[in-house]
Amino acid sequence: MQALSRHWPEYVSEACCLGVFMISATAFAILLQLPTSPLAGWTTSPLGARVPMGLAMGLTAAALIYSPAGQRSGAHMNPAVTLTFLRLGKIGRVDALAYVAAQFAGAIAGVAVTFPLFRGLPADAAINFVATRPGVNGPATAFAGEAAISFVLMSTVLVMSNHRRLARFTGLVAAALVATFIVIEAPLSGMSMNPARSLASAVFAHSPALWIYFIAPPLGMLTAAEVYVLLAGRTRVRCAKLHHPPAATCIFACGFLETT
């Protein structure tokens, strides 16, 4: 229980980061997708129409990862990420449980704030509280898509964050992947990779097949962790932070500074 009293700033940072991410997602969805917005319908290409949203959320993710709050908590912002680092032995069970609780709480609070903040516009059918849902190809394709992009994201994070010269770019590459997945994969599953993010929207909006977003992302990320350990070894996992400044406080089983 000492972890709860010592590490609460990290938990609050996690909640705030994901809350801000949800507010940003809603704001840009309103700006880009609401029929009455001057920016809606600027192109007839569905692929092209997803590019601004992808760029917006990629930049949001990067800003949060490198923000003081993100540097403090490690910027997991995702229960699947936290569970993966728990499996890798980089975060304690109490901290992992608190992180997951904070992520769900922060995401739900972020969506809740958007309704009064944006004067009810998140409830518009075109926005639907930025709920994630399977595409026209159905739940099976959505599940495969979620698992695949989650695998790619976690594999990339593990490879880059555990390479001394590349580690500082982990957040930028992860954010670029978020942007890319929104543009390319969103038609399949809505592009979540995040149980807390999907549940937060589902609390306020209809989100069919919610189970997909609770099973596929952890499955993809945990599989990526097993593959990384098989190829590189468990000792090569240095820390659970996406960005680890040298002077940053770290609550994880951190070997970042001791490795080369």
C-alpha positions as CSV (number, residue, x, y, z in Angstrom):
1,M,0.0,0.0,0.0
2,Q,3.0,2.3,0.3
3,A,3.1,2.5,-3.5
4,L,-0.4,4.1,-3.5
5,S,0.8,6.9,-1.2
6,R,4.1,7.5,-2.9
7,H,3.1,7.1,-6.5
8,W,-0.2,9.0,-6.7
9,P,1.3,11.8,-8.8
10,E,2.0,9.2,-11.5
11,Y,-1.5,7.9,-11.3
12,V,-3.0,11.4,-11.6
13,S,-0.7,12.1,-14.5
14,E,-2.0,9.0,-16.3
15,A,-5.6,10.0,-15.7
16,C,-4.9,13.6,-16.9
17,C,-3.1,12.5,-20.1
18,L,-5.8,10.1,-21.3
19,G,-8.5,12.6,-20.3
20,V,-6.9,15.3,-22.4
21,F,-6.5,12.8,-25.3
22,M,-10.2,12.2,-25.2
23,I,-11.0,15.9,-25.1
24,S,-8.7,16.5,-28.0
25,A,-10.3,13.6,-30.0
26,T,-13.7,15.0,-29.5
27,A,-12.7,18.5,-30.3
28,F,-11.1,17.6,-33.6
29,A,-14.0,15.2,-34.5
30,I,-16.4,18.1,-34.1
31,L,-14.1,20.4,-36.1
32,L,-13.6,18.0,-38.9
33,Q,-16.7,15.8,-39.0
34,L,-19.7,17.7,-37.8
35,P,-21.8,18.5,-40.8
36,T,-22.2,22.1,-39.9
37,S,-18.4,22.7,-39.4
38,P,-16.8,24.8,-42.2
39,L,-14.1,22.1,-42.4
40,A,-16.4,19.2,-42.9
41,G,-16.7,17.8,-46.4
42,W,-13.5,19.5,-47.7
43,T,-12.7,16.4,-49.7
44,T,-14.8,13.6,-51.2
45,S,-12.1,11.1,-50.6
46,P,-12.7,9.0,-47.4
47,L,-9.0,8.3,-47.1
48,G,-8.1,12.0,-47.5
49,A,-10.8,13.0,-45.0
50,R,-9.1,10.9,-42.3
51,V,-5.7,12.5,-42.8
52,P,-6.3,15.7,-40.7
53,M,-7.8,13.6,-37.9
54,G,-4.8,11.3,-38.0
55,L,-2.4,14.2,-37.9
56,A,-4.3,15.9,-35.1
57,M,-4.3,12.8,-32.8
58,G,-0.8,11.9,-33.7
59,L,0.4,15.4,-32.6
60,T,-1.8,15.1,-29.5
61,A,-0.2,11.8,-28.6
62,A,3.3,13.2,-29.1
63,A,2.6,16.3,-27.0
64,L,1.2,14.2,-24.2
65,I,4.1,11.7,-24.3
66,Y,6.7,14.5,-24.0
67,S,4.7,16.6,-21.6
68,P,5.8,16.8,-17.9
69,A,2.8,14.6,-17.0
70,G,3.7,12.1,-19.7
71,Q,7.4,12.0,-18.7
72,R,6.3,11.5,-15.1
73,S,4.0,8.6,-15.6
74,G,5.6,7.1,-18.7
75,A,2.6,8.0,-20.8
76,H,1.0,4.5,-21.1
77,M,-2.5,6.1,-21.4
78,N,-3.7,2.6,-22.1
79,P,-4.5,-0.5,-19.9
80,A,-3.2,-2.8,-22.6
81,V,0.2,-1.0,-22.4
82,T,0.3,-1.2,-18.6
83,L,-0.7,-4.9,-18.6
84,T,2.1,-5.6,-21.1
85,F,4.7,-4.0,-18.9
86,L,3.3,-5.9,-15.9
87,R,3.9,-9.1,-17.8
88,L,7.4,-7.9,-18.6
89,G,8.1,-7.3,-14.9
90,K,8.6,-3.6,-15.2
91,I,5.7,-2.4,-13.1
92,G,4.4,-3.7,-9.7
93,R,1.0,-5.1,-9.4
94,V,-0.3,-2.3,-7.2
95,D,1.0,0.3,-9.5
96,A,-0.4,-1.5,-12.5
97,L,-3.9,-1.8,-10.9
98,A,-3.8,1.9,-10.0
99,Y,-2.6,2.9,-13.5
100,V,-5.5,0.9,-15.1
101,A,-8.0,2.5,-12.7
102,A,-6.6,5.9,-13.4
103,Q,-6.7,5.4,-17.2
104,F,-10.4,4.3,-17.1
105,A,-11.3,7.2,-14.8
106,G,-9.4,9.8,-16.8
107,A,-10.9,8.6,-20.1
108,I,-14.4,8.7,-18.8
109,A,-13.9,12.0,-17.2
110,G,-12.5,13.4,-20.4
111,V,-15.5,12.4,-22.4
112,A,-17.9,13.6,-19.7
113,V,-16.3,17.1,-19.8
114,T,-16.7,17.4,-23.6
115,F,-20.5,17.5,-23.4
116,P,-20.8,20.8,-21.5
117,L,-17.5,22.1,-22.9
118,F,-18.7,21.7,-26.5
119,R,-22.4,22.5,-25.7
120,G,-23.8,19.1,-26.4
121,L,-22.2,18.7,-29.9
122,P,-20.4,15.4,-28.9
123,A,-23.9,13.8,-28.8
124,D,-24.5,14.6,-32.5
125,A,-24.8,11.4,-34.6
126,A,-21.8,12.4,-36.6
127,I,-19.6,12.5,-33.5
128,N,-21.3,10.0,-31.2
129,F,-18.9,10.8,-28.4
130,V,-16.1,9.5,-30.7
131,A,-17.2,5.9,-30.1
132,T,-15.2,3.1,-31.7
133,R,-17.2,0.5,-33.7
134,P,-16.4,-2.3,-36.1
135,G,-16.4,-1.3,-39.8
136,V,-18.6,-2.7,-42.6
137,N,-16.5,-5.9,-42.8
138,G,-17.7,-7.0,-39.3
139,P,-16.4,-7.9,-35.9
140,A,-13.9,-10.5,-37.0
141,T,-12.1,-8.1,-39.3
142,A,-12.2,-5.4,-36.6
143,F,-10.7,-7.9,-34.1
144,A,-7.9,-8.8,-36.4
145,G,-7.3,-5.1,-37.2
146,E,-7.1,-4.1,-33.5
147,A,-4.8,-7.0,-32.7
148,A,-2.5,-6.3,-35.6
149,I,-2.1,-2.6,-35.0
150,S,-1.6,-3.2,-31.2
151,F,1.1,-5.7,-32.0
152,V,2.9,-3.3,-34.3
153,L,2.7,-0.4,-31.8
154,M,4.0,-2.4,-28.9
155,S,6.7,-4.1,-31.0
156,T,7.9,-0.7,-32.1
157,V,7.8,0.8,-28.6
158,L,9.9,-2.1,-27.2
159,V,12.4,-2.0,-30.0
160,M,12.9,1.7,-29.9
161,S,12.6,2.4,-26.1
162,N,15.3,-0.2,-25.4
163,H,17.8,1.1,-27.9
164,R,19.9,3.8,-26.2
165,R,20.3,6.0,-29.3
166,L,16.7,5.6,-30.5
167,A,14.9,5.7,-27.2
168,R,14.3,9.5,-27.2
169,F,12.4,9.1,-30.5
170,T,10.0,6.4,-29.2
171,G,7.2,8.9,-28.5
172,L,7.5,10.5,-32.0
173,V,7.4,7.1,-33.8
174,A,4.5,5.9,-31.6
175,A,2.6,9.1,-32.3
176,A,3.3,8.7,-36.1
177,L,1.9,5.1,-35.9
178,V,-1.3,6.4,-34.2
179,A,-1.7,8.9,-37.0
180,T,-1.1,6.3,-39.6
181,F,-3.5,3.8,-38.1
182,I,-6.3,6.4,-37.9
183,V,-5.8,7.0,-41.7
184,I,-5.5,3.4,-42.8
185,E,-7.0,1.1,-40.2
186,A,-9.9,3.2,-38.8
187,P,-12.4,1.9,-41.4
188,L,-11.9,-1.7,-40.0
189,S,-12.3,-1.1,-36.3
190,G,-12.5,2.6,-35.5
191,M,-8.9,2.4,-34.4
192,S,-8.9,2.1,-30.7
193,M,-6.0,-0.1,-29.4
194,N,-7.2,1.0,-26.0
195,P,-9.9,-0.5,-23.7
196,A,-10.2,2.6,-21.6
197,R,-10.6,4.9,-24.6
198,S,-13.4,2.7,-26.1
199,L,-15.2,2.2,-22.8
200,A,-15.2,5.9,-22.1
201,S,-17.1,6.6,-25.3
202,A,-19.4,3.6,-24.8
203,V,-20.5,5.0,-21.4
204,F,-22.2,7.9,-23.3
205,A,-22.8,6.4,-26.8
206,H,-23.8,3.2,-28.5
207,S,-20.7,1.2,-29.2
208,P,-21.4,-2.3,-30.5
209,A,-19.0,-5.2,-30.0
210,L,-17.2,-3.5,-27.1
211,W,-15.6,-6.9,-26.2
212,I,-13.3,-6.5,-29.3
213,Y,-11.6,-3.5,-27.7
214,F,-11.1,-5.3,-24.4
215,I,-9.6,-8.4,-25.9
216,A,-7.8,-7.6,-29.1
217,P,-5.5,-4.8,-27.9
218,P,-4.1,-6.6,-24.9
219,L,-3.7,-9.8,-27.0
220,G,-1.8,-8.0,-29.7
221,M,0.5,-6.1,-27.2
222,L,1.1,-9.2,-25.0
223,T,2.0,-11.2,-28.1
224,A,4.4,-8.5,-29.1
225,A,6.1,-8.6,-25.7
226,E,6.5,-12.4,-25.9
227,V,8.1,-12.1,-29.4
228,Y,10.4,-9.4,-28.2
229,V,11.5,-11.4,-25.1
230,L,12.0,-14.5,-27.4
231,L,14.2,-12.6,-29.8
232,A,16.0,-10.1,-27.5
233,G,15.6,-11.5,-23.9
234,R,13.8,-10.1,-20.9
235,T,16.8,-8.3,-19.6
236,R,16.8,-6.1,-22.7
237,V,13.5,-4.4,-21.5
238,R,14.9,-1.4,-19.7
239,C,11.9,0.5,-18.5
240,A,8.1,1.0,-18.9
241,K,8.3,4.6,-20.0
242,L,7.8,5.6,-23.6
243,H,10.1,8.6,-23.0
244,H,12.7,8.5,-20.2
245,P,14.5,11.8,-19.6
246,P,17.7,11.2,-17.6
247,A,16.6,13.3,-14.6
248,A,13.0,12.0,-14.6
249,T,11.5,10.3,-11.5
250,C,10.9,6.7,-12.3
251,I,8.7,4.2,-10.3
252,F,9.4,1.3,-12.6
253,A,12.0,-1.5,-12.3
254,C,14.2,0.7,-14.4
255,G,17.5,-0.4,-15.9
256,F,17.6,2.4,-18.5
257,L,20.5,4.3,-17.1
258,E,22.6,1.2,-16.3
259,T,22.4,-0.3,-19.9
260,T,24.3,0.7,-22.9
